[in-house]
Amino acid sequence: MQTRRAEPPQGIAPCGECLLLIDLVHWRDPKKSGVVFGVSLLLLLSLAAFSVISVVSYLLLALLCVTISFRIYKSVIQAVQKSNEGHPFKALMEKDVTVPPETFRKHVDVCLSHVNRVLKQMSHLFLVEDLVDSLKLAVVMWLLTYVGAVFNGITILILADILLFSVPPIYEKNKTQIDRYIDIARTQFNTTVAKLQEKLPGSMKRCKAE
């Protein structure tokens, strides 16, 4: 049975890169998803065992070995067959690999909007515009100190890569049950937050209301 593409929220026009990522993590094309997952996981495991310089150097060296070997192989074949096919990578070399200024400016504008949104949110949280939101962030940061004591950054990236390619298909197959438990958890969380807000001193509650 063919799986249905996850629909984006109404009013949001997803970009092509977002749709490609959605297709990859939902395993629409198992071959492509398997290749991307395998390569990304192998790269992260390599970074966990070796330095970034070593991993990049080995990758570029392997790529050069493949291209040089293929170039020599094609040259030998052309010499034996006395053909005149030309450079084996001619079609690739003729492609335009430059980034158009319009595309560059477009991505810069998108990145700038995200940066401004993050800065505004950080100002909201760290300047305690909303006490409850700032307390939530403090709790999350406190929990992350324990996570950092157990896992390093590259281990977290490896776990995130595994979850990225395993959670979406699992959620898609069990969406009804998972949504029900999420609603229960959200209700319990909102109830707890409401109780905490009722216990705040009067000045803090007025700050929250403002």
N, CA and C atoms as an extended XYZ file, in Angstrom:
630
Properties=species:S:1:pos:R:3:atomname:S:1:resname:S:1:resid:I:1 pbc="F F F"
N         0.843       -1.188        0.000 N   MET     1
C         0.000        0.000        0.000 CA  MET     1
C         0.880        1.241        0.000 C   MET     1
N         0.593        2.205       -0.861 N   GLN     2
C         1.399        3.385       -0.995 CA  GLN     2
C         1.124        4.350        0.144 C   GLN     2
N         2.197        4.841        0.763 N   THR     3
C         2.050        5.769        1.869 CA  THR     3
C         1.758        7.155        1.339 C   THR     3
N         0.988        7.906        2.097 N   ARG     4
C         0.588        9.242        1.683 CA  ARG     4
C         1.573       10.262        2.229 C   ARG     4
N         1.910       11.238        1.384 N   ARG     5
C         2.847       12.273        1.800 CA  ARG     5
C         2.271       13.067        2.961 C   ARG     5
N         3.126       13.344        3.958 N   ALA     6
C         2.685       14.143        5.093 CA  ALA     6
C         2.339       15.546        4.619 C   ALA     6
N         1.122       15.992        4.950 N   GLU     7
C         0.658       17.286        4.494 CA  GLU     7
C         1.212       18.385        5.378 C   GLU     7
N         1.755       19.480        4.789 N   PRO     8
C         2.228       20.603        5.594 CA  PRO     8
C         1.066       21.373        6.163 C   PRO     8
N         1.297       22.148        7.222 N   PRO     9
C         0.214       22.948        7.800 CA  PRO     9
C        -0.353       23.908        6.772 C   PRO     9
N        -1.653       24.199        6.884 N   GLN    10
C        -2.295       25.088        5.947 CA  GLN    10
C        -1.703       26.482        6.056 C   GLN    10
N        -1.569       27.125        4.884 N   GLY    11
C        -1.016       28.470        4.849 CA  GLY    11
C         0.490       28.505        4.753 C   GLY    11
N         1.165       27.348        4.805 N   ILE    12
C         2.619       27.291        4.715 CA  ILE    12
C         3.003       26.589        3.428 C   ILE    12
N         3.785       27.262        2.600 N   ALA    13
C         4.247       26.668        1.349 CA  ALA    13
C         5.645       26.114        1.571 C   ALA    13
N         5.789       24.792        1.691 N   PRO    14
C         7.098       24.224        1.979 CA  PRO    14
C         8.029       24.374        0.787 C   PRO    14
N         9.318       24.592        1.066 N   CYS    15
C        10.297       24.708       -0.001 CA  CYS    15
C        10.644       23.327       -0.529 C   CYS    15
N        11.334       23.307       -1.686 N   GLY    16
C        11.699       22.030       -2.285 CA  GLY    16
C        12.610       21.213       -1.401 C   GLY    16
N        13.561       21.899       -0.694 N   GLU    17
C        14.467       21.177        0.194 CA  GLU    17
C        13.710       20.525        1.350 C   GLU    17
N        12.668       21.226        1.856 N   CYS    18
C        11.876       20.661        2.960 CA  CYS    18
C        11.117       19.416        2.512 C   CYS    18
N        10.539       19.481        1.308 N   LEU    19
C         9.817       18.321        0.791 CA  LEU    19
C        10.763       17.148        0.568 C   LEU    19
N        11.977       17.441        0.095 N   LEU    20
C        12.956       16.378       -0.109 CA  LEU    20
C        13.337       15.733        1.215 C   LEU    20
N        13.524       16.560        2.252 N   LEU    21
C        13.862       16.024        3.566 CA  LEU    21
C        12.720       15.181        4.127 C   LEU    21
N        11.492       15.652        3.945 N   ILE    22
C        10.329       14.890        4.420 CA  ILE    22
C        10.264       13.530        3.735 C   ILE    22
N        10.495       13.503        2.425 N   ASP    23
C        10.472       12.236        1.692 CA  ASP    23
C        11.579       11.300        2.174 C   ASP    23
N        12.744       11.875        2.504 N   LEU    24
C        13.869       11.046        2.944 CA  LEU    24
C        13.591       10.409        4.304 C   LEU    24
N        13.143       11.214        5.280 N   VAL    25
C        12.959       10.676        6.630 CA  VAL    25
C        11.726        9.787        6.731 C   VAL    25
N        10.776        9.919        5.786 N   HIS    26
C         9.627        9.024        5.770 CA  HIS    26
C         9.846        7.816        4.865 C   HIS    26
N        11.044        7.683        4.311 N   TRP    27
C        11.431        6.524        3.507 CA  TRP    27
C        10.486        6.322        2.322 C   TRP    27
N        10.134        7.433        1.612 N   ARG    28
C         9.307        7.302        0.412 CA  ARG    28
C        10.039        6.473       -0.644 C   ARG    28
N        11.337        6.747       -0.779 N   ASP    29
C        12.192        5.960       -1.675 CA  ASP    29
C        13.226        5.264       -0.795 C   ASP    29
N        13.026        3.982       -0.468 N   PRO    30
C        13.926        3.300        0.472 CA  PRO    30
C        15.386        3.330        0.054 C   PRO    30
N        15.668        3.288       -1.248 N   LYS    31
C        17.064        3.295       -1.696 CA  LYS    31
C        17.733        4.619       -1.352 C   LYS    31
N        17.080        5.728       -1.697 N   LYS    32
C        17.662        7.040       -1.400 CA  LYS    32
C        17.791        7.258        0.104 C   LYS    32
N        16.736        6.927        0.845 N   SER    33
C        16.780        7.111        2.289 CA  SER    33
C        17.863        6.244        2.918 C   SER    33
N        17.991        5.014        2.437 N   GLY    34
C        19.019        4.128        2.966 CA  GLY    34
C        20.423        4.649        2.704 C   GLY    34
N        20.641        5.180        1.516 N   VAL    35
C        21.961        5.729        1.177 CA  VAL    35
C        22.274        6.944        2.041 C   VAL    35
N        21.314        7.873        2.155 N   VAL    36
C        21.532        9.089        2.948 CA  VAL    36
C        21.747        8.734        4.420 C   VAL    36
N        20.917        7.829        4.947 N   PHE    37
C        21.056        7.427        6.345 CA  PHE    37
C        22.389        6.733        6.584 C   PHE    37
N        22.771        5.819        5.683 N   GLY    38
C        24.032        5.104        5.843 CA  GLY    38
C        25.239        6.022        5.760 C   GLY    38
N        25.227        6.926        4.789 N   VAL    39
C        26.357        7.847        4.626 CA  VAL    39
C        26.463        8.795        5.813 C   VAL    39
N        25.319        9.365        6.230 N   SER    40
C        25.354       10.304        7.357 CA  SER    40
C        25.790        9.619        8.649 C   SER    40
N        25.290        8.398        8.880 N   LEU    41
C        25.678        7.672       10.091 CA  LEU    41
C        27.153        7.288       10.051 C   LEU    41
N        27.631        6.850        8.871 N   LEU    42
C        29.050        6.499        8.730 CA  LEU    42
C        29.935        7.715        8.952 C   LEU    42
N        29.512        8.867        8.433 N   LEU    43
C        30.288       10.091        8.615 CA  LEU    43
C        30.359       10.481       10.087 C   LEU    43
N        29.220       10.404       10.788 N   LEU    44
C        29.212       10.762       12.205 CA  LEU    44
C        30.045        9.779       13.035 C   LEU    44
N        29.965        8.496       12.714 N   LEU    45
C        30.781        7.515       13.428 CA  LEU    45
C        32.264        7.746       13.163 C   LEU    45
N        32.589        8.152       11.937 N   SER    46
C        33.990        8.461       11.618 CA  SER    46
C        34.470        9.672       12.407 C   SER    46
N        33.602       10.690       12.526 N   LEU    47
C        33.970       11.872       13.298 CA  LEU    47
C        34.121       11.546       14.781 C   LEU    47
N        33.391       10.528       15.244 N   ALA    48
C        33.517       10.126       16.644 CA  ALA    48
C        34.847        9.427       16.909 C   ALA    48
N        35.394        8.754       15.878 N   ALA    49
C        36.634        8.004       16.048 CA  ALA    49
C        37.871        8.799       15.636 C   ALA    49
N        37.712        9.715       14.681 N   PHE    50
C        38.852       10.468       14.167 CA  PHE    50
C        38.549       11.960       14.208 C   PHE    50
N        39.586       12.758       13.968 N   SER    51
C        39.411       14.206       13.946 CA  SER    51
C        38.715       14.637       12.656 C   SER    51
N        38.164       15.848       12.662 N   VAL    52
C        37.481       16.363       11.477 CA  VAL    52
C        38.441       16.459       10.306 C   VAL    52
N        39.678       16.899       10.567 N   ILE    53
C        40.669       17.034        9.497 CA  ILE    53
C        40.955       15.679        8.863 C   ILE    53
N        41.096       14.639        9.682 N   SER    54
C        41.385       13.305        9.148 CA  SER    54
C        40.222       12.782        8.307 C   SER    54
N        38.993       12.968        8.808 N   VAL    55
C        37.827       12.469        8.077 CA  VAL    55
C        37.687       13.178        6.735 C   VAL    55
N        37.811       14.508        6.739 N   VAL    56
C        37.695       15.262        5.481 CA  VAL    56
C        38.812       14.877        4.525 C   VAL    56
N        40.026       14.728        5.046 N   SER    57
C        41.165       14.368        4.188 CA  SER    57
C        40.963       12.990        3.565 C   SER    57
N        40.518       12.030        4.348 N   TYR    58
C        40.288       10.682        3.823 CA  TYR    58
C        39.169       10.671        2.783 C   TYR    58
N        38.100       11.438        3.042 N   LEU    59
C        36.997       11.490        2.085 CA  LEU    59
C        37.444       12.082        0.748 C   LEU    59
N        38.166       13.207        0.822 N   LEU    60
C        38.644       13.832       -0.414 CA  LEU    60
C        39.670       12.947       -1.122 C   LEU    60
N        40.515       12.261       -0.341 N   LEU    61
C        41.489       11.350       -0.940 CA  LEU    61
C        40.796       10.190       -1.642 C   LEU    61
N        39.760        9.637       -1.004 N   ALA    62
C        39.010        8.547       -1.629 CA  ALA    62
C        38.331        9.017       -2.916 C   ALA    62
N        37.757       10.237       -2.882 N   LEU    63
C        37.123       10.767       -4.082 CA  LEU    63
C        38.130       10.969       -5.204 C   LEU    63
N        39.314       11.495       -4.868 N   LEU    64
C        40.356       11.680       -5.880 CA  LEU    64
C        40.824       10.346       -6.461 C   LEU    64
N        40.960        9.334       -5.593 N   CYS    65
C        41.376        8.009       -6.073 CA  CYS    65
C        40.360        7.452       -7.070 C   CYS    65
N        39.070        7.641       -6.780 N   VAL    66
C        38.037        7.141       -7.685 CA  VAL    66
C        38.077        7.877       -9.015 C   VAL    66
N        38.140        9.215       -8.970 N   THR    67
C        38.112        9.990      -10.223 CA  THR    67
C        39.378        9.778      -11.041 C   THR    67
N        40.540        9.740      -10.386 N   ILE    68
C        41.798        9.518      -11.123 CA  ILE    68
C        41.826        8.131      -11.737 C   ILE    68
N        41.391        7.123      -10.966 N   SER    69
C        41.373        5.749      -11.496 CA  SER    69
C        40.419        5.639      -12.684 C   SER    69
N        39.258        6.280      -12.577 N   PHE    70
C        38.301        6.231      -13.685 CA  PHE    70
C        38.845        6.947      -14.910 C   PHE    70
N        39.542        8.082      -14.700 N   ARG    71
C        40.129        8.812      -15.822 CA  ARG    71
C        41.189        7.970      -16.524 C   ARG    71
N        42.046        7.324      -15.742 N   ILE    72
C        43.088        6.467      -16.335 CA  ILE    72
C        42.462        5.282      -17.059 C   ILE    72
N        41.435        4.685      -16.439 N   TYR    73
C        40.762        3.524      -17.056 CA  TYR    73
C        40.155        3.900      -18.399 C   TYR    73
N        39.452        5.035      -18.449 N   LYS    74
C        38.839        5.469      -19.704 CA  LYS    74
C        39.883        5.816      -20.751 C   LYS    74
N        41.014        6.395      -20.305 N   SER    75
C        42.082        6.718      -21.261 CA  SER    75
C        42.669        5.446      -21.865 C   SER    75
N        42.854        4.420      -21.043 N   VAL    76
C        43.382        3.154      -21.553 CA  VAL    76
C        42.395        2.510      -22.520 C   VAL    76
N        41.113        2.515      -22.169 N   ILE    77
C        40.089        1.947      -23.046 CA  ILE    77
C        40.043        2.688      -24.378 C   ILE    77
N        40.130        3.993      -24.344 N   GLN    78
C        40.100        4.770      -25.583 CA  GLN    78
C        41.334        4.501      -26.430 C   GLN    78
N        42.498        4.308      -25.764 N   ALA    79
C        43.717        4.016      -26.523 CA  ALA    79
C        43.652        2.641      -27.168 C   ALA    79
N        43.110        1.666      -26.450 N   VAL    80
C        43.005        0.309      -26.999 CA  VAL    80
C        42.004        0.262      -28.138 C   VAL    80
N        40.841        0.903      -27.915 N   GLN    81
C        39.797        0.886      -28.940 CA  GLN    81
C        40.012        1.958      -30.011 C   GLN    81
N        41.013        2.814      -29.791 N   LYS    82
C        41.321        3.903      -30.732 CA  LYS    82
C        40.086        4.768      -30.996 C   LYS    82
N        39.388        5.073      -29.918 N   SER    83
C        38.215        5.939      -30.019 CA  SER    83
C        38.588        7.351      -29.585 C   SER    83
N        37.717        8.261      -29.857 N   ASN    84
C        37.973        9.660      -29.521 CA  ASN    84
C        36.771       10.228      -28.762 C   ASN    84
N        36.506        9.627      -27.601 N   GLU    85
C        35.363       10.054      -26.803 CA  GLU    85
C        35.645       11.317      -25.990 C   GLU    85
N        36.907       11.629      -25.803 N   GLY    86
C        37.255       12.821      -25.041 CA  GLY    86
C        37.305       12.564      -23.541 C   GLY    86
N        37.273       13.634      -22.786 N   HIS    87
C        37.383       13.548      -21.328 CA  HIS    87
C        36.149       12.853      -20.758 C   HIS    87
N        36.346       11.864      -19.859 N   PRO    88
C        35.176       11.132      -19.323 CA  PRO    88
C        34.250       12.001      -18.475 C   PRO    88
N        34.762       13.089      -17.925 N   PHE    89
C        33.942       13.976      -17.095 CA  PHE    89
C        33.562       15.261      -17.827 C   PHE    89
N        33.585       15.216      -19.141 N   LYS    90
C        33.315       16.418      -19.925 CA  LYS    90
C        31.905       16.959      -19.654 C   LYS    90
N        30.908       16.066      -19.585 N   ALA    91
C        29.528       16.508      -19.351 CA  ALA    91
C        29.387       17.188      -18.002 C   ALA    91
N        30.104       16.680      -16.996 N   LEU    92
C        30.033       17.281      -15.668 CA  LEU    92
C        30.776       18.609      -15.624 C   LEU    92
N        31.910       18.690      -16.340 N   MET    93
C        32.685       19.926      -16.329 CA  MET    93
C        31.958       21.052      -17.052 C   MET    93
N        31.093       20.704      -17.999 N   GLU    94
C        30.362       21.734      -18.732 CA  GLU    94
C        29.168       22.274      -17.967 C   GLU    94
N        28.804       21.615      -16.868 N   LYS    95
C        27.681       22.096      -16.064 CA  LYS    95
C        28.092       23.330      -15.270 C   LYS    95
N        27.159       24.233      -15.088 N   ASP    96
C        27.408       25.453      -14.336 CA  ASP    96
C        27.245       25.166      -12.846 C   ASP    96
N        28.371       25.228      -12.129 N   VAL    97
C        28.347       24.930      -10.696 CA  VAL    97
C        28.392       26.200       -9.854 C   VAL    97
N        28.362       27.357      -10.500 N   THR    98
C        28.387       28.607       -9.754 CA  THR    98
C        27.027       28.892       -9.130 C   THR    98
N        27.039       29.656       -8.053 N   VAL    99
C        25.805       30.023       -7.354 CA  VAL    99
C        25.329       31.378       -7.878 C   VAL    99
N        24.137       31.451       -8.457 N   PRO   100
C        23.622       32.741       -8.948 CA  PRO   100
C        23.461       33.731       -7.806 C   PRO   100
N        23.742       35.015       -8.052 N   PRO   101
C        23.591       36.016       -6.979 CA  PRO   101
C        22.185       36.056       -6.400 C   PRO   101
N        21.153       35.850       -7.242 N   GLU   102
C        19.780       35.883       -6.739 CA  GLU   102
C        19.537       34.763       -5.740 C   GLU   102
N        20.046       33.560       -6.077 N   THR   103
C        19.880       32.426       -5.159 CA  THR   103
C        20.618       32.663       -3.853 C   THR   103
N        21.826       33.215       -3.958 N   PHE   104
C        22.610       33.490       -2.752 CA  PHE   104
C        21.902       34.499       -1.859 C   PHE   104
N        21.416       35.586       -2.468 N   ARG   105
C        20.718       36.609       -1.686 CA  ARG   105
C        19.443       36.053       -1.064 C   ARG   105
N        18.758       35.159       -1.798 N   LYS   106
C        17.530       34.568       -1.275 CA  LYS   106
C        17.809       33.757       -0.020 C   LYS   106
N        18.859       32.924       -0.070 N   HIS   107
C        19.188       32.099        1.089 CA  HIS   107
C        19.710       32.957        2.239 C   HIS   107
N        20.442       34.022        1.916 N   VAL   108
C        20.917       34.927        2.966 CA  VAL   108
C        19.732       35.586        3.668 C   VAL   108
N        18.733       36.013        2.900 N   ASP   109
C        17.547       36.632        3.497 CA  ASP   109
C        16.803       35.645        4.393 C   ASP   109
N        16.700       34.391        3.941 N   VAL   110
C        16.033       33.372        4.758 CA  VAL   110
C        16.797       33.144        6.058 C   VAL   110
N        18.133       33.024        5.944 N   CYS   111
C        18.955       32.824        7.145 CA  CYS   111
C        18.847       34.024        8.083 C   CYS   111
N        18.823       35.229        7.505 N   LEU   112
C        18.727       36.434        8.329 CA  LEU   112
C        17.410       36.484        9.089 C   LEU   112
N        16.322       36.074        8.434 N   SER   113
C        15.027       36.059        9.127 CA  SER   113
C        15.035       35.069       10.287 C   SER   113
N        15.668       33.911       10.086 N   HIS   114
C        15.767       32.935       11.175 CA  HIS   114
C        16.631       33.474       12.324 C   HIS   114
N        17.750       34.125       11.971 N   VAL   115
C        18.627       34.683       13.004 CA  VAL   115
C        17.892       35.747       13.816 C   VAL   115
N        17.170       36.618       13.142 N   ASN   116
C        16.419       37.658       13.852 CA  ASN   116
C        15.349       37.061       14.756 C   ASN   116
N        14.695       35.996       14.276 N   ARG   117
C        13.679       35.346       15.097 CA  ARG   117
C        14.301       34.731       16.353 C   ARG   117
N        15.488       34.107       16.184 N   VAL   118
C        16.172       33.504       17.332 CA  VAL   118
C        16.615       34.574       18.318 C   VAL   118
N        17.157       35.686       17.804 N   LEU   119
C        17.595       36.763       18.691 CA  LEU   119
C        16.432       37.350       19.478 C   LEU   119
N        15.298       37.507       18.799 N   LYS   120
C        14.123       38.038       19.484 CA  LYS   120
C        13.643       37.082       20.570 C   LYS   120
N        13.669       35.774       20.272 N   GLN   121
C        13.238       34.792       21.266 CA  GLN   121
C        14.205       34.742       22.448 C   GLN   121
N        15.514       34.849       22.157 N   MET   122
C        16.499       34.863       23.242 CA  MET   122
C        16.296       36.081       24.134 C   MET   122
N        16.031       37.233       23.511 N   SER   123
C        15.750       38.425       24.313 CA  SER   123
C        14.506       38.214       25.182 C   SER   123
N        13.490       37.568       24.617 N   HIS   124
C        12.255       37.295       25.358 CA  HIS   124
C        12.530       36.402       26.567 C   HIS   124
N        13.413       35.396       26.378 N   LEU   125
C        13.654       34.421       27.437 CA  LEU   125
C        14.641       34.929       28.476 C   LEU   125
N        15.776       35.473       28.042 N   PHE   126
C        16.833       35.829       28.983 CA  PHE   126
C        16.572       37.155       29.694 C   PHE   126
N        15.732       38.009       29.143 N   LEU   127
C        15.349       39.229       29.830 CA  LEU   127
C        14.056       39.052       30.636 C   LEU   127
N        13.594       37.797       30.716 N   VAL   128
C        12.465       37.410       31.565 CA  VAL   128
C        11.237       38.264       31.252 C   VAL   128
N        10.919       38.352       29.964 N   GLU   129
C         9.673       39.006       29.584 CA  GLU   129
C         8.474       38.204       30.067 C   GLU   129
N         8.625       36.873       30.039 N   ASP   130
C         7.599       35.973       30.560 CA  ASP   130
C         8.288       35.054       31.553 C   ASP   130
N         7.947       35.165       32.823 N   LEU   131
C         8.626       34.405       33.869 CA  LEU   131
C         8.502       32.905       33.662 C   LEU   131
N         7.310       32.440       33.288 N   VAL   132
C         7.097       31.003       33.121 CA  VAL   132
C         7.960       30.457       31.986 C   VAL   132
N         8.017       31.170       30.863 N   ASP   133
C         8.845       30.720       29.748 CA  ASP   133
C        10.316       30.664       30.136 C   ASP   133
N        10.775       31.657       30.876 N   SER   134
C        12.181       31.666       31.307 CA  SER   134
C        12.464       30.520       32.273 C   SER   134
N        11.498       30.213       33.148 N   LEU   135
C        11.678       29.079       34.059 CA  LEU   135
C        11.713       27.762       33.295 C   LEU   135
N        10.888       27.648       32.242 N   LYS   136
C        10.932       26.445       31.406 CA  LYS   136
C        12.305       26.273       30.785 C   LYS   136
N        12.874       27.366       30.263 N   LEU   137
C        14.203       27.297       29.668 CA  LEU   137
C        15.247       26.906       30.701 C   LEU   137
N        15.117       27.442       31.917 N   ALA   138
C        16.065       27.102       32.976 CA  ALA   138
C        16.012       25.605       33.293 C   ALA   138
N        14.803       25.050       33.344 N   VAL   139
C        14.663       23.615       33.609 CA  VAL   139
C        15.289       22.799       32.487 C   VAL   139
N        15.044       23.208       31.232 N   VAL   140
C        15.620       22.485       30.092 CA  VAL   140
C        17.146       22.539       30.136 C   VAL   140
N        17.710       23.718       30.416 N   MET   141
C        19.169       23.849       30.497 CA  MET   141
C        19.738       23.007       31.625 C   MET   141
N        19.019       22.959       32.755 N   TRP   142
C        19.468       22.137       33.882 CA  TRP   142
C        19.482       20.658       33.505 C   TRP   142
N        18.448       20.224       32.793 N   LEU   143
C        18.419       18.831       32.350 CA  LEU   143
C        19.522       18.551       31.343 C   LEU   143
N        19.827       19.536       30.483 N   LEU   144
C        20.872       19.335       29.480 CA  LEU   144
C        22.255       19.207       30.113 C   LEU   144
N        22.446       19.776       31.323 N   THR   145
C        23.736       19.591       31.991 CA  THR   145
C        23.973       18.121       32.326 C   THR   145
N        22.896       17.405       32.666 N   TYR   146
C        23.026       15.971       32.919 CA  TYR   146
C        23.233       15.200       31.624 C   TYR   146
N        22.553       15.630       30.559 N   VAL   147
C        22.760       14.984       29.257 CA  VAL   147
C        24.199       15.174       28.796 C   VAL   147
N        24.736       16.400       28.967 N   GLY   148
C        26.110       16.663       28.564 CA  GLY   148
C        27.123       15.887       29.379 C   GLY   148
N        26.771       15.544       30.610 N   ALA   149
C        27.694       14.757       31.436 CA  ALA   149
C        27.760       13.307       30.982 C   ALA   149
N        26.724       12.843       30.278 N   VAL   150
C        26.680       11.448       29.824 CA  VAL   150
C        27.117       11.323       28.367 C   VAL   150
N        26.659       12.253       27.520 N   PHE   151
C        26.949       12.189       26.091 CA  PHE   151
C        27.745       13.406       25.674 C   PHE   151
N        28.649       13.201       24.690 N   ASN   152
C        29.296       14.354       24.085 CA  ASN   152
C        28.508       14.788       22.853 C   ASN   152
N        28.953       15.847       22.201 N   GLY   153
C        28.196       16.414       21.088 CA  GLY   153
C        28.011       15.460       19.932 C   GLY   153
N        29.066       14.741       19.567 N   ILE   154
C        28.989       13.859       18.398 CA  ILE   154
C        28.080       12.669       18.687 C   ILE   154
N        28.050       12.202       19.935 N   THR   155
C        27.141       11.102       20.295 CA  THR   155
C        25.690       11.551       20.184 C   THR   155
N        25.413       12.789       20.615 N   ILE   156
C        24.055       13.313       20.489 CA  ILE   156
C        23.659       13.432       19.023 C   ILE   156
N        24.605       13.855       18.165 N   LEU   157
C        24.317       13.948       16.729 CA  LEU   157
C        24.032       12.571       16.130 C   LEU   157
N        24.760       11.545       16.573 N   ILE   158
C        24.521       10.184       16.084 CA  ILE   158
C        23.124        9.714       16.494 C   ILE   158
N        22.773        9.944       17.765 N   LEU   159
C        21.433        9.562       18.226 CA  LEU   159
C        20.353       10.345       17.484 C   LEU   159
N        20.612       11.638       17.230 N   ALA   160
C        19.638       12.453       16.508 CA  ALA   160
C        19.466       11.955       15.078 C   ALA   160
N        20.557       11.536       14.443 N   ASP   161
C        20.475       11.011       13.081 CA  ASP   161
C        19.654        9.721       13.039 C   ASP   161
N        19.876        8.852       14.021 N   ILE   162
C        19.112        7.599       14.087 CA  ILE   162
C        17.632        7.882       14.331 C   ILE   162
N        17.345        8.801       15.260 N   LEU   163
C        15.950        9.137       15.551 CA  LEU   163
C        15.277        9.815       14.364 C   LEU   163
N        16.035       10.635       13.630 N   LEU   164
C        15.467       11.349       12.491 CA  LEU   164
C        14.953       10.398       11.426 C   LEU   164
N        15.655        9.276       11.246 N   PHE   165
C        15.261        8.329       10.208 CA  PHE   165
C        14.421        7.170       10.735 C   PHE   165
N        14.171        7.127       12.046 N   SER   166
C        13.377        6.026       12.597 CA  SER   166
C        12.041        6.490       13.177 C   SER   166
N        12.002        7.682       13.781 N   VAL   167
C        10.771        8.164       14.416 CA  VAL   167
C         9.665        8.471       13.404 C   VAL   167
N         9.941        9.226       12.297 N   PRO   168
C         8.844        9.557       11.363 CA  PRO   168
C         8.082        8.357       10.815 C   PRO   168
N         8.766        7.286       10.324 N   PRO   169
C         7.967        6.151        9.845 CA  PRO   169
C         7.202        5.434       10.948 C   PRO   169
N         7.778        5.378       12.150 N   ILE   170
C         7.071        4.758       13.271 CA  ILE   170
C         5.839        5.579       13.633 C   ILE   170
N         5.999        6.918       13.660 N   TYR   171
C         4.860        7.787       13.977 CA  TYR   171
C         3.778        7.679       12.910 C   TYR   171
N         4.190        7.582       11.641 N   GLU   172
C         3.224        7.495       10.551 CA  GLU   172
C         2.382        6.224       10.644 C   GLU   172
N         2.993        5.132       11.108 N   LYS   173
C         2.267        3.873       11.209 CA  LYS   173
C         1.376        3.816       12.451 C   LYS   173
N         1.730        4.569       13.497 N   ASN   174
C         0.967        4.506       14.756 CA  ASN   174
C         0.497        5.900       15.160 C   ASN   174
N         0.084        6.699       14.177 N   LYS   175
C        -0.244        8.094       14.410 CA  LYS   175
C        -1.387        8.266       15.416 C   LYS   175
N        -2.438        7.462       15.295 N   THR   176
C        -3.605        7.626       16.157 CA  THR   176
C        -3.261        7.391       17.624 C   THR   176
N        -2.571        6.288       17.910 N   GLN   177
C        -2.225        5.978       19.296 CA  GLN   177
C        -1.248        6.998       19.866 C   GLN   177
N        -0.242        7.387       19.075 N   ILE   178
C         0.763        8.332       19.564 CA  ILE   178
C         0.140        9.692       19.832 C   ILE   178
N        -0.752       10.144       18.929 N   ASP   179
C        -1.406       11.440       19.128 CA  ASP   179
C        -2.242       11.438       20.402 C   ASP   179
N        -2.861       10.308       20.704 N   ARG   180
C        -3.667       10.233       21.925 CA  ARG   180
C        -2.791       10.396       23.167 C   ARG   180
N        -1.648        9.715       23.191 N   TYR   181
C        -0.746        9.848       24.340 CA  TYR   181
C        -0.132       11.247       24.418 C   TYR   181
N         0.148       11.846       23.268 N   ILE   182
C         0.685       13.212       23.261 CA  ILE   182
C        -0.333       14.187       23.830 C   ILE   182
N        -1.601       14.010       23.470 N   ASP   183
C        -2.648       14.881       24.004 CA  ASP   183
C        -2.773       14.734       25.516 C   ASP   183
N        -2.659       13.492       25.998 N   ILE   184
C        -2.727       13.262       27.445 CA  ILE   184
C        -1.560       13.950       28.145 C   ILE   184
N        -0.358       13.786       27.573 N   ALA   185
C         0.827       14.406       28.174 CA  ALA   185
C         0.735       15.929       28.133 C   ALA   185
N         0.227       16.478       27.015 N   ARG   186
C         0.089       17.935       26.905 CA  ARG   186
C        -0.913       18.464       27.930 C   ARG   186
N        -2.009       17.727       28.125 N   THR   187
C        -3.009       18.144       29.110 CA  THR   187
C        -2.428       18.144       30.519 C   THR   187
N        -1.683       17.091       30.851 N   GLN   188
C        -1.064       17.014       32.174 CA  GLN   188
C        -0.056       18.144       32.367 C   GLN   188
N         0.721       18.428       31.312 N   PHE   189
C         1.724       19.491       31.397 CA  PHE   189
C         1.062       20.848       31.594 C   PHE   189
N         0.019       21.122       30.807 N   ASN   190
C        -0.675       22.407       30.934 CA  ASN   190
C        -1.324       22.559       32.312 C   ASN   190
N        -1.846       21.447       32.828 N   THR   191
C        -2.450       21.486       34.165 CA  THR   191
C        -1.405       21.803       35.225 C   THR   191
N        -0.226       21.172       35.106 N   THR   192
C         0.854       21.419       36.072 CA  THR   192
C         1.322       22.859       36.006 C   THR   192
N         1.487       23.382       34.783 N   VAL   193
C         1.920       24.777       34.621 CA  VAL   193
C         0.887       25.733       35.202 C   VAL   193
N        -0.389       25.436       34.985 N   ALA   194
C        -1.443       26.292       35.523 CA  ALA   194
C        -1.409       26.304       37.053 C   ALA   194
N        -1.173       25.142       37.668 N   LYS   195
C        -1.088       25.071       39.124 CA  LYS   195
C         0.102       25.863       39.646 C   LYS   195
N         1.235       25.780       38.905 N   LEU   196
C         2.415       26.535       39.317 CA  LEU   196
C         2.168       28.036       39.208 C   LEU   196
N         1.471       28.459       38.160 N   GLN   197
C         1.174       29.870       37.995 CA  GLN   197
C         0.277       30.394       39.112 C   GLN   197
N        -0.641       29.542       39.584 N   GLU   198
C        -1.526       29.963       40.679 CA  GLU   198
C        -0.753       30.162       41.984 C   GLU   198
N         0.385       29.453       42.135 N   LYS   199
C         1.162       29.562       43.363 CA  LYS   199
C         2.193       30.675       43.316 C   LYS   199
N         2.338       31.337       42.135 N   LEU   200
C         3.297       32.429       42.030 CA  LEU   200
C         2.838       33.611       42.867 C   LEU   200
N         3.803       34.383       43.380 N   PRO   201
C         3.414       35.598       44.114 CA  PRO   201
C         2.641       36.556       43.222 C   PRO   201
N         1.901       37.477       43.847 N   GLY   202
C         1.041       38.379       43.086 CA  GLY   202
C         1.797       39.207       42.078 C   GLY   202
N         2.991       39.721       42.433 N   SER   203
C         3.748       40.551       41.503 CA  SER   203
C         4.167       39.762       40.279 C   SER   203
N         4.528       38.513       40.460 N   MET   204
C         4.946       37.682       39.344 CA  MET   204
C         3.779       37.380       38.447 C   MET   204
N         2.594       37.150       39.021 N   LYS   205
C         1.417       36.872       38.204 CA  LYS   205
C         1.023       38.083       37.397 C   LYS   205
N         1.185       39.306       38.006 N   ARG   206
C         0.889       40.501       37.234 CA  ARG   206
C         1.848       40.669       36.074 C   ARG   206
N         3.140       40.313       36.329 N   CYS   207
C         4.123       40.367       35.242 CA  CYS   207
C         3.746       39.406       34.143 C   CYS   207
N         3.253       38.211       34.512 N   LYS   208
C         2.816       37.221       33.535 CA  LYS   208
C         1.626       37.735       32.743 C   LYS   208
N         0.682       38.387       33.411 N   ALA   209
C        -0.504       38.887       32.723 CA  ALA   209
C        -0.146       39.984       31.750 C   ALA   209
N         0.825       40.844       32.098 N   GLU   210
C         1.256       41.902       31.184 CA  GLU   210
C         1.916       41.335       29.966 C   GLU   210
